[in-house]
Amino acid sequence: MIRWWRSTRYHRAAGTGSDTDALQTDVMRFMSILGLCLMAVFALVQSLPMHEAGPVQHEPERTQLHADIATQQERAQVLKAELQRLLLLIEQADAEKVEKDRALSDAELQLTEVVDRTAQAQAEQQRLTSEVKRLQQRLERGHNDLTSLQQAADDKAQSLRVLEQRLNLETRKLDDIRQKAREVKLKQAEEQRRQAIHVRQRQLEEQKQKQAAVRLEEERQKQAAADQQERAAKILQARVTPAPIVEEQTRQPAKKGFTLRFASDEALQRQVAAGSVSLYAMADKQSWRLSLPHGRPVFTDAALPGWFHEMAASTVPLEYARQLEIAVAPRARGAVVWGVQLPPATKRDIASLTRGRQGGELVIASNGRVSLAPE
């Protein structure tokens, strides 16, 4: 379309130049004819005599001649006016030709710029087309790679599911082994605890017998001293007054208290592991708290508890006492006091059972409920 428009403009410009040349040719022809006519008229006029020397011409011929002359003069005026008009047209045509030549130059410049832009656009289009093709190829390769990766991921997921199933099976087996080992360990601990309790009870019996003998000797000595003081007082009183005064001494019965223990070592261990019960060992203003990582007793330093229920040392599992001696015995110089912090439900049971009673043995079951042991 651009080439056709350009060739059309060239044809138009050529046509315009041909019309101007034809017009100029016509004007030149007209001027030549006019010149010939004027030359004929001037020759005819000059050939006329200024004075009549010959025979007098006829009047009609003269009149006709004058009429022809007047007609030729009028035609000459018309031709002169037409010549002026044609010259003006020629000037206008020249001006239009110059303007059209300028417009044609501008159009040629614009056409060249448009052709250059078109060539650049075509080159850019070809580059973009090549780029799009490369991107499509890369996209296809990426899609193929993604498909391969997805297939590999599916295969790995299947393998992972198989491994998870195997792991779950091995975990169940390991849990069974651990459970059996825990049961064996608990049985061994129970047997050791029974033996330790038996030994402890025998030691306590021996200690009680020794303490009873010591207390009996102390009471005997106190009684002898009291008898001696009484005899001295009687002698002194006998010297002062003849009427003896007998003082009766009454002893207040000792108040019976409550003891706290767990139904079994397993009950204490289960509640400590669950976190519902905290077991503390205290000595010399120091405190250690029991924890059971992986079922093994471990004592760590802790702040002194704000409140606790004291436990008799004989009711503490022997394994815990041994572990405490291994861990903190070098730092503890005084007697060890055992205490537990109980959950609110257990404390409410204890308050309910001790209300209105003077003493007794409180037993905490594995579920945290408290009962009063029969006397």
Buried (B, 14 or more C-beta within 10 A) or exposed (E): EEEEEBEEBEEEBEEBBEEBEEBBEEBEEBBEEBEEBBEEBEEEEEEEEEEEEEEEEEEEEEEEBEEEBEEBEEBBEEBEEEBEEBEEBBEEBEEEBEEBEEEBEEBEEEBEEBEEEEEEEEEEEEEEEEEEEEEEEEEEEEEEEEEEEEEEEEEEEEEEEEEEEEEEEEEEEEEEEEEEEEEEBBEEBBEBBEEBBEEBEEEBEEEEEEEEEEEEEEEEEEEEEEEEEEEEEEEEEEEEEEEEEEEEEEEEEEEEEBBBBBBBBBBBBBBBEEEBBBBBBBBEEBBBBBBBEEEEBEBEEBEEBEEBBBBEBBBBBBBBBBBBEEBBEEEBEEEBBBBBBBBEEBBEBBEEBBEEEEEBBBBBBBEBEBEBEEE
